[in-house]
């Protein structure tokens, strides 16, 4: 090898080592934004190639794609898979315009460099996924703690309100029975109606705080859900919404509180109806596996905005206009599910809909 060739080879090695060093530096500088980091890496990778002025680097990941510059229509390229735990999650490539270069334009050392770059990107993506997962777990724990505290507070409020509400209801009914004046009787009835409404709110608070006594029975799941859907049929027709029920093929029996589980189904379906546009479909699926019941309710509505997703199970929180919702529907659902030792999760996408998944142990 001549001196000139040796110098060129050493220069290429320096470029490659500098590239890997710069990727590590970029990772520390863009720790908050993986989008900015991956874009910066593509731009840096392109500079490490022999014909850097013509090179276009690409990082391709699920639902994400990054280019150092605009990609020509016809290219020659080399690619290396991005592997996490031996599973391919994407690839990193470097392109040259096909009009000026061929596959022979790439150096053997550049193929090795691309593998190292892919390994670095895999580490970055894997680390980011772990951080995201830890953040979700942290938010979930914080939400559960917050709901637990709210449960204790609402239980205390509910118990404190029960006695005065009972007195108000009793005396208003007594006034209505004893008075001979029509206006007084009419006003007393208003007090009675308001007290009954307030008592229902207290009952919902007690559902949320798991203070309501349960009447556990061995019941068949399919008929329970079918009966709930029949009761909601007028609401579905008025909203011009279709419903599809996929029953549990096993028709499993489980030890549950039928009234409370019916309320769970009601509240979730009423929310789905409210969120769904006319002529859309709500899908209800029942599934039993591993001694657990899953009730899955999916709508085609507007989805839940990201800024309120952590609050939807809190009592008195609602996205509905004033007067259209008490904000207790999902908090009651959460309380009932928790009292049955179950779990409730949801997934949502803006403009496409929301899916709630309630999982309950059957205790046959």
Buried (B, 14 or more C-beta within 10 A) or exposed (E): EEEEEEEEEEEBEEBBEEBBEBBEEBBEEBEEEBEEBBBBBBBBBBBBBBBBEBBBBBBBBEEEEBBBEEBBEEBBBBBBBBBBEEEEBBBBBBBBBBEEBEEEBBBEBBEEBBEBBBBBBBBBBBEBEEEEEEEEEEEEEEBEEBBEEBBEEBBEBBBEBBEEBEEBBEBBBEBBEEBEEEEEBEBBBEBBEBBEEBBEBBBBBBBBBBBBEEEEEEBBBBEBBBEBBEEBEEBBEEBEBEBEEEBBEEEBBBEBBBEBBBBBBBBBBBBBBBBBEEEBEBBBBBBBEEEBBBBBBBBBBBBBEEEEBBBBBBBEBBBEEEEEBBBBBBBBBBBBBBBBEBBBEBEBEEEEBBBBBBBBBBEE
